[in-house]
Amino acid sequence: MLKLYTWATQNARKISIMLNECDFEYKIIPIDIEQGEQHFETYIQLNPNAKIPVLTDTELLNRSKKEEPIFETGAILLYLAEKSGCFLPTNASDRISTIKWLFWQTSNLGPVFGNFSHFASALAKDKSVLNNYLAQTRASEPNQYAIERFSKESFRLLGVLERVLSERDFIAHEDISIADFACYPWIESVWQGLSLLNPNINTDLRGVYQWMNRMAARSGVKKGMAQLAWGADLSKGE
């Protein structure tokens, strides 16, 4: 039995997408980060870093015969890919290409987009246009240097993807992979904000834009995104 300890965020949507694409049965255990539940001792025992999400599997036991919790989304995606035999190629070159792009997302795209959202959201005069967590945690006031720094780097990273996606349909190789699932929720979440800075983003980054449409059309992606959409009711654990 798989259990996903999480809240509704773009980072966690990587995992709900993968679970639905693999057609796994799983239960959602809500961890309300808006109320600080990620800092509860019971959760820290699952992830000492006090971040969501965490995945547990009754079939994954440690040396003490207890479930081994998996934290860090890259590690969770790799585990689910190996468990399912899907979205991670077996041939060496495609496999390492998938893994390097997965690591690129977790070390570059995610942190930069997160910082961009944190600082740029301070410009919003109406907090109701932001999701609840961002409204709570955004920068207290606009910092123009930080906004320029992280917006510039966000567009640079999208330019990296544009070079790739102008030549093929998916990020790591010709087939969809966990690298695509890792990148999509983050890009989808900042696209509207970045379009305010560049109204021509859909044409300037046509390859990325068309890739986003391909991703959004997939049933597993649709379901995974909807399950952990901002404000989604997670109380039913589904």
C-alpha positions in Angstrom: 0.0 0.0 0.0 1.3 3.4 -1.0 0.7 6.5 1.2 1.5 10.0 0.1 2.0 12.5 2.9 1.5 15.8 1.3 -0.3 19.1 0.8 -1.5 20.7 -2.4 1.6 22.3 -4.0 3.3 22.2 -7.4 6.2 20.3 -6.0 3.9 17.5 -4.7 2.0 17.4 -8.0 5.1 15.7 -9.5 4.2 12.7 -7.4 0.5 12.6 -7.9 1.0 12.8 -11.6 3.4 9.9 -11.5 1.1 7.8 -9.3 -1.8 8.4 -11.7 0.3 7.8 -14.8 1.4 4.5 -13.4 -2.2 3.7 -12.3 -1.0 3.0 -8.7 -3.5 2.7 -5.9 -2.5 5.1 -3.1 -3.9 7.0 -0.1 -3.2 10.7 0.5 -2.4 11.7 4.1 -2.9 15.5 4.4 0.0 17.4 6.0 -1.3 21.0 6.3 1.7 23.1 5.7 -0.4 26.2 6.1 -0.9 25.2 9.7 2.7 24.1 10.2 2.0 20.4 10.4 5.2 19.5 8.6 7.0 20.5 11.8 5.1 18.1 14.0 7.3 15.4 15.5 5.3 12.6 13.9 6.1 14.0 10.5 9.7 14.8 11.2 10.2 11.1 12.0 9.2 10.6 8.3 11.3 13.5 7.0 13.9 15.1 9.2 14.0 18.0 6.7 10.3 18.8 7.5 9.3 19.2 3.9 6.5 17.6 1.9 5.9 15.2 0.2 6.9 11.8 1.7 5.9 8.5 0.2 5.7 5.2 2.1 5.2 1.7 0.8 4.3 -1.3 2.8 6.6 -3.3 0.5 9.6 -1.2 1.2 11.1 -2.2 4.6 14.4 -1.3 6.2 16.8 -3.5 8.1 14.5 -3.2 11.2 11.6 -4.5 9.1 9.9 -1.1 9.3 8.6 1.0 6.4 11.4 3.2 4.9 9.9 6.6 4.2 11.0 8.3 1.0 11.5 12.0 0.9 12.8 14.3 -1.8 10.7 14.3 -5.0 13.5 13.1 -7.2 14.0 10.1 -5.0 10.3 9.3 -5.0 10.0 9.6 -8.7 13.0 7.2 -9.2 11.5 4.7 -6.7 8.1 4.7 -8.4 9.7 4.4 -11.9 11.7 1.4 -10.7 8.7 -0.1 -8.9 6.4 0.3 -12.0 9.0 -0.3 -14.7 7.6 2.8 -16.4 9.0 6.2 -17.5 12.6 5.4 -16.8 14.3 3.6 -19.8 16.4 0.5 -19.3 19.0 1.3 -22.0 22.0 3.1 -20.5 22.0 6.4 -22.5 18.3 7.1 -22.2 18.3 6.2 -18.6 21.1 8.5 -17.7 19.6 11.3 -19.8 16.4 11.0 -17.8 18.2 11.0 -14.5 20.4 14.0 -15.3 17.3 16.1 -16.4 15.5 15.0 -13.3 18.4 16.2 -11.2 18.5 19.4 -13.3 14.9 20.1 -12.2 15.4 19.4 -8.5 18.6 21.5 -8.3 17.8 24.3 -10.8 14.3 24.7 -12.1 12.4 24.1 -8.8 14.6 26.3 -6.5 14.7 29.2 -9.0 11.0 29.1 -9.8 10.3 28.9 -6.1 12.4 32.0 -5.4 10.9 33.8 -8.3 7.4 33.2 -6.9 8.4 34.1 -3.4 9.8 37.5 -4.4 7.6 38.4 -7.3 4.4 37.7 -5.4 5.2 40.6 -3.1 4.2 42.8 -6.0 0.6 41.5 -5.8 -1.6 44.1 -4.0 -4.5 41.8 -3.8 -3.5 38.7 -1.8 -6.6 36.8 -3.0 -5.0 36.3 -6.4 -2.3 34.1 -4.7 -2.7 30.6 -3.3 -3.0 30.5 0.5 0.5 29.2 1.2 2.2 31.8 -1.1 0.1 34.5 0.5 1.4 33.5 3.9 5.1 33.0 3.0 5.8 35.5 0.2 8.4 38.3 0.7 7.1 41.0 3.0 7.9 43.7 0.5 9.1 43.9 -3.1 12.8 43.5 -3.6 13.6 44.6 -7.1 17.1 43.1 -7.2 15.7 39.7 -6.2 12.8 39.9 -8.6 15.1 40.8 -11.5 17.7 38.1 -10.6 15.2 35.2 -10.3 13.0 36.3 -13.3 16.1 36.5 -15.5 17.3 33.1 -14.3 13.8 31.6 -14.8 13.8 32.7 -18.4 17.3 31.4 -18.9 16.3 28.0 -17.6 13.2 28.0 -19.9 15.6 28.8 -22.7 17.6 25.7 -21.9 14.4 23.6 -22.2 13.4 25.5 -25.4 16.6 24.3 -27.1 15.7 20.7 -26.3 12.0 20.9 -26.9 12.3 22.6 -30.2 13.9 19.4 -31.5 11.9 16.7 -29.7 8.6 16.1 -28.0 9.9 15.4 -24.5 12.7 16.6 -22.3 15.1 13.6 -21.8 14.5 11.8 -25.1 11.7 11.0 -27.6 9.5 9.3 -24.9 7.9 10.8 -21.9 9.7 10.2 -18.6 9.9 11.2 -15.0 11.9 14.2 -16.1 8.8 15.6 -17.8 6.6 14.9 -14.7 9.2 16.7 -12.5 9.2 19.8 -14.7 5.6 20.2 -15.7 3.9 21.3 -12.4 6.5 24.0 -11.8 6.4 25.4 -15.3 2.6 25.4 -15.3 2.6 27.2 -12.0 4.8 30.1 -13.0 3.8 30.4 -16.7 1.1 33.0 -16.0 3.4 35.1 -13.8 6.2 35.0 -16.4 3.7 36.0 -19.2 3.2 39.3 -17.4 6.9 39.9 -17.9 6.9 38.6 -21.4 3.5 38.7 -23.1 5.1 36.9 -26.1 6.2 33.9 -24.0 3.9 31.4 -25.9 5.7 32.3 -29.2 9.2 33.0 -27.9 9.2 29.7 -26.1 7.0 27.8 -28.6 8.7 24.4 -28.0 8.0 24.6 -24.2 4.5 25.9 -24.8 3.7 23.0 -27.2 5.2 20.5 -24.7 3.0 22.0 -22.0 -0.1 21.3 -24.2 1.0 17.8 -24.8 1.5 17.2 -21.1 -1.8 18.8 -20.1 -3.7 16.5 -22.6 -2.7 13.3 -20.8 -5.3 11.8 -18.5 -2.8 10.9 -15.7 -1.4 14.4 -15.7 -4.9 15.9 -15.6 -5.9 13.7 -12.6 -2.6 14.3 -10.8 -2.8 18.0 -11.2 -6.5 18.1 -10.1 -5.9 16.0 -7.0 -3.4 18.4 -5.6 -4.7 21.7 -7.1 -4.5 24.7 -4.9 -7.3 24.6 -2.4 -8.1 20.9 -3.1 -9.9 19.1 -0.3 -7.5 16.4 0.8 -9.6 15.2 3.7 -11.0 12.2 1.9 -7.5 10.9 1.2 -8.1 10.3 -2.5 
